[in-house]
Amino acid sequence: MRGPVPLIHTGRPWLAYWMFPIPNTMAYWPQFRSPLLWDVFAVSTYGTISLVFWYTGLIPDLATLRDRASNKYIRMIYGALAMGWRGEARHWERYESAYLLLAGLSTPLVLSVHTVVSFDFAISIMPGWHTTVFPPTSSPVPSTPASPWC
């Protein structure tokens, strides 16, 4: 839901592909010191890990849907998405290990995303936002219970 926010704040969203480090005919390369570029990297990495985290949690449920499906083609689709899950003890052991690894990866990503976004506010020219204490004070916000920032 917050992914398009840096895109909207570029001013010219139709040229947002210039922020990605891809070879192009105009010989434009992104300015790696730009906070908007770090927003792209932080939010896309956080989004990727979140999607993998979400999909990993769905694997046992997809296997249940596969087992209960009556249509052959639907069963094949759910079977491919369940990646051979049978609910055996070794499957649960690997599932818990993968889930723990993803949780360990996403925890520092939450802090880095909120720090990078707060750096955008800290270097702005708006009065009251230009302060060096803003990133350390806004980074713990997503870890507070019932936070509206999450």
N, C-alpha and C positions, 0 to 999 in steps of 0.2 A: 504494500500500500504506500510505503514511503519511497519506493524506488524511483518514481518519476519526479520527485521533488528536486534533486539536483539538475535534472534535465530541464525542468521548467525555469529554474533560476539561472540558466546560462544566458537567457535573453534571446537566443536564436536556437530553439530546440531542433530545428531541421538540420543544423550543422553539428549536432552533438556527436556524430561519428568521428569528428576531428579529435575528440578526447581519447579515442582508443589508439594504442600504438600499432597501427597497421600501415604497411607500405602503401603509398598512394601516389598518384601522378603529379600532385601539386607540391610534393616534397615537404608537406607540413607534418611536423611531429609534435606531439603534445608537450606542453610545458610541464615537466614533472614537478616543478615547485608550486604549481597551482593547486589550491585546496579543492577545487572542483574535480580535478583528476583523481585526487586521493579519495574523494567521496565515491567516485565511480568504482574504484578498486575495493574500497571497504564495503560498500553496500552490495556489490556483486558477489564478493567472497562470502559475505554473511548470508546472502540469499541462497547461494549454492549449498553451503553447509546446512542451512535450514531446510532446504528441499530434500537433501539426502537424509537428514535427521527425520523428517516427516515420512519419507518413503520407507525408511528402515522400520519405523513403528507400524507401518501398514502391512508388512510382509506376513505376519501370522494371520491377520484378518483377510488378506487376499487368498491365503491358503484355505481358510474356512469357506470363503466364497467359492473357490474352485471346487471344494468337496461338495458343496450344496447345489452347484449349478446343474441344471438339467439339459441345457443346450450344449452340444459337443464343441462348437466354436467358442462359446463363452468360456467353457471350461479350459480350452487351450489358451485363451487370452489370460485368464486368471492364473493358469499354471505357469505361463511365461513370466508374469508379473510377480508371482510368489517365489520364483527362483528355486524351485525344488524343495520348498519348506515342507517338512512332514511332522514337525513337532517333537522330534526325538530329543533326547537329553543333550546330545552334542550340538544340535541346532540351537537350543536355548542357551547353551554355554557361549557359543559364538555370537549369538544375537546380543546377549548381555555385554560381551566384550566390545562389540561394535558400537553399541549404544553408549557405553561408558567412554569410549574413544571419541565419539562424536560430541558428547557432552563436554568432554575436556577441551575439544577444539572450539566449540561454540562459545564457551565462557569467556576466553580472552577476546574473541571476536566481538562480543557484545560491548566490552569495554573499549575496544579499538574503534568500533563504529561510532559510538557516542563521543569518544574523544576527538575523532576526526571531524565530526559534524560540529562539535563545540569549538574547534579551532576555526571553522568558517565564521562563526559568530565573533570569536575573540579577535580576529584580524579585520573585522568590518569597520566601517567608518561611522557607524551609528553611535551616538552618545550613550554611555552606560554599558555597551557591549564590549568595548575595547578594553579588555582586562586580562591579565595573565592568569588569574585565579579561576577563570571560567571553566577550562577543561577539567581540572582536578575535581571541581565541585559538581560538575554535571555528569561525569562518568559513572559514579556509583548510583545514579538515579534509576537505571533499569533494574537494579538488584533489589530495590525497595518493594515491599509487597503493595499490590494495588496501585502501582504507579501509573499515572495517565500517560507517561512517555513511552511505555512498553507497547 
